[in-house]
Amino acid sequence: LYDPAMPDLDLLFRTGGEMRLSTFLLRHSSYAELYFTPVLWPDCAADDFTAALEEYSRRSRRFGSLSSTTSGGDA
């Protein structure tokens, strides 16, 4: 899946209750926020995706820094 034009991920949405990345886009997701849901992919609905986005919007993104002064939403 190498594509130099593809930006790094901001949110990685993992379905099926799996709590691992399995080397899926590891380099692209190094600073991504992770969201895990027990819902299987074929059963995901708009409400499941909305719940992930709402949780993501409440997170404070630091992009590896120790300071908590950087806020999210500007990626």
N, C-alpha and C positions, 0 to 999 in steps of 0.2 A: 504493500500500500504506500510505497514511497511516492510522494508528490511534493516537490519543493514549494509549490504555490499554496499548499494546504497549510493554514495557520495551526498553531498548537491548540489543543483542546482547552476549553474553559470548564466544561462539565462532562464527566464520563458517567453515563447512565447504564448501570449493570442490572440486568433482569435475572429472574430465575432463582433468586436467593443465593447465588454464588457470591462469596466474599473474597474474590481474587480477580486479578487482571489477566492471568495466563499469558503473559508477554504480549498482549494485544495493545498495540500502539504505545509501548512503554516510553519511547523517547518523546512522542508527541503529547503524552499525558503527564509528564513529570511534574507540572505545576497545576494540573487539573484538579478540580474538586470532584470527589467521588460520591456517587449516590447509588445505593444498593436497594433493590426492591425484591420481595419474594414473588412478585407477579411474573409469570412466564411471558416471553416476548409476544407470542401470538395473542395473548389476552390483554396486553397493554392498551389502555384507552387514553383519550385526551386528558382525563382526570388524573391518571398516573403521571403523565408527563408534566402537567400543571403543578402537581404536588412536588415534583423534583425541582422545577423552576422556582417555586415559592421558597423551598428550603435553601436553594442556592442563593437566592436574593438576600437571605438573612445572614449569610456567612461573611466573615471578614477575610479578604484575600490578602496574603502577605508576600506571595511569590518568592518564598525562601528567606525573607528577611526576618529578623527577630523582633522588629518594631511592629506594634499593632496599629500604627498611625495610617497605614495604607488601607484604604477601603476598597471594596469590590465593585464590580460593575463596569470597570473601564478597560475591558480587554477586547 
